[in-house]
Amino acid sequence: MSTSDLMNYFDEMDDLDPLENGKWGTMIRNVSRDHKKKKTQSAVPAKGAQREAGQDFSFSYHASHHEREWIVDSLGNFYQMHWFDDVLQLIKGGKEASVYLCLGNETTQVSHLAAKVYRPRRFRNLRKDHLYREGREQLDENGNAITDDGMQHAMKKRTQYGKQLLHTSWIEHEVKTMQVLKQAGADVPAIFASGNNAILMSYIGEAEMPAPALNEVDLDPGEARQLFERVLANVEIMLAHDRVHGDLSAYNILYWDGEITLIDFPQAISPVENRNAWFIFQRDVTRVCEYFARQGVASDPPAIAESLWRKYRHNPMPDMDPHFLDAESEDDIALWKRMKVT
C-alpha cells in the first residue's frame, strides 16, 4: 500500500460507526511470555506500573488525524498497561492490517516490538474470506470458542453485532494459530499480548531497518537451498499441527541475518475441515517453490505437496471449489490449468 493509498484510507474512516472503529472491546490478553531474552520476573505489568488513567497517549510517529485516532483506539490500552513506550513508525500498510514499530520497555524486556493493527472490518480487502473460515471455530475476544446461541445466530445472520464478532474471531484465530506454531518450534513471531483490534509481537530487524520480505532478497545458491529446506520444515510443522498457512509465499516470509520468519496467519485453515484445503496447500507450496526456483533451487512442487499431504494421512485430494479462484489472478489461473492437466 502506497502512502497516498494509506492517506485515502484514513480519510474514509470518517464514515465508520463506533463498532467498526476499534471501540467494541477493551480486553487485553497476555498470551505469551516465551521471549528470547531472559526475564527477571513475569512479563505481566504490575498494577502500579500501569499509567495513570487518562494519561495522554502521545507518540513520535507522525500520523494523519484519522490514522492517529485509529492507533489510539487500537493501541491505547496496551500503552496504558505499559506494554510499550512509543509508536515510532509505520513498518507496513497492507490490505488487511498495518504494522507499526513500537519502543519496548521493561515489561517485554525487548528494545522494540511490532504492533499489528487490523483495518476496520468494512475496509478489509481479503477476497472471499468465508472460504477460509470454513471448518474453523469462531472465537471470542478471549480466544475461546463461541458457544452462545445468540452470538452464533448473530454471526449466521451477519447482523451488525455478528459482523463485529466475526471480525474479532478473525483476529483471534491468527493469535491462536501463532501460539500453536510457536510452541511447536515453527519460525513465527512470539506474541506478547492481543486484544482490542491489535496484536503485539516480536519485531524482526533493526530500529533503522525492518526485516525485508523474502521476495525482496536475492540469495546465493547455498543459502537458498538451506532456507528452502527450512521453509518446507515449517510447512511440515504446520501440517503436523493441522494447519495450512493459506497465503504462503515469499511475500509473507521475512528474512534477517540468514534466518526466516513466517508471518500473516489469519487465513490459516484446517487440512481436514476445509474442503478447499488441498488446493490451498498446493498453492502455498507452489508459490514457495517458484520463488526458490528463481534463486537456483530446482524442485517438483506437485510432488512435494502430495508427499507431505499423504504423509499426514489427510483425506484423498478433493475436487476444488472453482468459486475459490480469483479470475483476475494470473497465479490462480495458471495453477488451475496445471491442476487440470494433472
N, C-alpha and C positions, 0 to 999 in steps of 0.2 A: 504494500500500500504506500503510495507516494504521500509526501507531506500535504499536497493540495487535497488529495482524497481524504486524508485524515481530518483536515480542517473542515471540509464539506460535511463529513460525517458528524462532527460535533455541532455544526450549525443546525443540522437536522434534529438534534436532541431537544430542541425547544418543544417539540410535539409530544415528547414522552409523557406518559402518565406516571404517577408515583410508583406503581407496581413494576414498571419497566425501567425505572431509573435507579435500580440497585437499593431501594429503600424498603424492601419487603422483609428483610431479616437482618438481625444483628448478631446471630450466633457465630462465634469464632471457635473453631475446634483445633486443639493441639494434637496433631495426628502423627508426628514423628519426632523422635529425639535422637535418631541414629545418625549423628553428624561425624564427619571425619576428624574434626578437632576434639581433643579431649576436653571434657567439661568438668568443672569443679563441683557443680550442683545441677539440679534439674533445670531444663531449659524453660519451664513454665515460669512466667514472670511472677515474682512475689507481689502480693496485694499492694504493698507500699511502693512498688516500683511503677505502678500504673500512673499515668499522668493525671493531673488534676482534671476533673470533669469540666468540659467546656474549653479546655486549653486549645488555642488555635492550632490547627494542623496546617502549618505553612511548610513549603518545600522549595528546593532550589530549581527544579525543573520548570522551565518557562512554558506553561500550558495555556491554551486558549481558555476563554471563560467557561465554556461548556465542558471541555476536557477536564479542567480543574474541578468542576463540580462532580464529574464522574469519578475522578480519582479520590476525592474526599469522601464521597458516598461509599465507595468500594473498599478503600484502604484506611479510612479514618479510625475505625475500631482497632485495627492492627496497630496503628500508631499510638492510640490511647493506651493500649496494653503493652507498649514498649517493645514490640517485636522488631522495629527498625526506627531509625532516627531521621531519615530524609529520603525523598524521592529525587534521584539525581538526573535521570534522563530516560527517554523512550528508547528501548532496545529494538522493538519490532512492533509494527502495526499490522495486524492480519485480518483475514476475513471473519474470524470468529472472536478473536481476543487481541489485546495489546499487552506487551510485556515491558515492564519498567525495571530499571536498575535502582535498587534501594541500598542505603547505607546501613550496615549491620551494627550491632552493639553487643553488650554482654549477654543479652537474652539468648541469641543464637550462637554467639561466640564465633561468628564469621564476619569478615570485613564487609562483604556485600552479599545480597541475595536478590533473587528475581521475584517480581510480583506479576503474576498473570491475571489480568483483569478482563473478564468477559464482556463482550459487547452486549448491550441490552438485546433481549430476545428478538425484537422486531427488526433489528439491524444485522442480525447474523446472516451469513450468506452461504451456509453449508447446504448444498443441494441434496434434496431427498433424505433428510436426516432420519425420517421414520424408518428407512430400511436398515439403518444402523441400530435403531432402538429395538428391533425385533428380537425377542427372546431374552431381553435383559430385565432385571428388576428395576423398578422405579424407586429412587432413593430420596429420603427427606434431607433436610439441612444438616442432620447429624450423621448422615451416611447409612442410615438404617432403611430396610425395605419398607415401603409404604403398604400397609395392610388395611387402613381405614377405608370403609366402603364409600364414604362421602368424598374423600380425596380421590379415590380411584375413579369414581363416577365423573368428577370434575375434569380429570385428565382425559378420560374417554370422550367426553363431550367437548373438550377443548374450550371450556369456559375461560374467562379471564384468569380466575384463580387456578384452573387446571393448567393453563399455559405457564403460569408462574411456577407451579410445582414441576412441570416438565423441564423448565429452564434450570431450576435448582438441581434436579436429578441428573441432567446432562453434565453439570459441573462436578457433582459428587461422584459420578461414575468415573470421571478421569482421576479423581483423587484415589478412589478405591483401587483402580487398576494400577496406578503407580505404586501404591503401598504394597500390593501383592507382588509386583515385579521387582521392586527394590529389595524386599525380603528374600526373594528367590535368587538374588545375585545379578539381576539384569543391570545394564548400564543406563539407568534413568536418574533424573534428579531426585534428591531427597526432599521430602515435603516437611516444612516446619509447621504450618497451620493452614487452615482453609475456612471458608465461610464468606457470607456477605458478598457474593459475586466475584471472589478472588481466591487465588492460591498463592501462598508464599513458599518458594522452593529454593534450592541451592542454585547459585549463579555460576555459569561456566564462562571463564575468560578472565580478563583483567579489567580494572576500572576504566581504562582508556580504550579498551577494545574487547567487545563481546566475542565469544567463540563464533566463527562463521559456520554456516551450514555446509555440509559435505559437498554439495553441488558447486560451491564457490572455490573448492580446493582441488588442485592437481597433485596427485600422489606419485611417488616413484614406484616402480613395479613391485619391489619387495614389500614396502609398506602397504601398498594397495592389496596385495594378496592376504597379508596379515589382518587388515581391517575388514576385508570381505568375509573372512572366516569368523571374525568376531561379530559382525552383523548377523550372520547366519546362526551363530550360537545364541544371540539374543532372540532371534525368531523362534528358535527351538525352545528356549526358556518360556517364551510366551505360549507356545502350543502346549507345552507340558503343564501349564497352569491355566489351560482353557481360555486363551486369549489370542486374538488376531488383531494386530495393530489397526488395520483398516485404512490407513493412509500413509503407509511407509514408503519413503523414497529418500533420496539424498537431500531433499529439502527439509526433512524432519529428523535429520541426524546431525548433531553438532560435532565439530572436530576441534580438539585443543590438545596441544603437546603430545600428539601421537595417539590420543585416546578418542573414543567416540561416546556420545550421549544421545540416546533416543528420546525424543520429545513428542508432545501433542498426542494425547490418548483419549480424548472424549468420544471418538467414534469407534473405539475398540469393541470388538464383538466376540461372541462365543462361537467356537468352531462347531459346536453341536446344536445350539438352539437357533442359529440364524441360517435361513435357507440359502442365502447367498454367500455363505462363509467360504466355500471352496473358490468361487470366482474372486472374491475379495482377497483371499490369501494368495492365490496365484498372481493377482495383480501386484500385491506387495512384493512378492519375490521377484517378479519380472522387472519391476522398476529398479530394485536394488541391483539386480544383475546387469541391467542396461547401463547404469552409472559405472559400475566397476569394469564393464567391458570397454568403456571409453578410457579407463585407466590401465588397460592392458591385461585384465584378468578375464580369461575366457571361461564360460560356464554354460550349462544347459538349464535354463530357468524352468521349463516344464518338468524335467526330470527331478530337479532339486525339490520343487514344490510337491510333486507327487510322492517322492520318497519320504519327506518329512510328514506329510499328511497321513500316509499309511502307517508310519512308524508309531503314531499316537492313536492308531486304531479308530480313526474317525470314520463316519459313515461313507459309503461309496460316493463318489463325486456326483452331486445332484445337478439337475438342469438349472441353468442360471435364469433368474427372472430378468427378462430383457428390459423391464422398466427401470432396472437399476442403472442402466447405461446412460451416460451423458452423450447425447447425439452430437454435441458441439465439441467434444473432446477427441482430438486425434489419437491420443493414447488409448482411450476406451474403444474406439472404432478399430484400431489396429489389433488390439488384444482380442477383441471379439472375433475378428477374421481368423486369427491364429488358432483360437479355441475351436472354432467351427471346423477347421481343417483337421484338427487332431481328434 
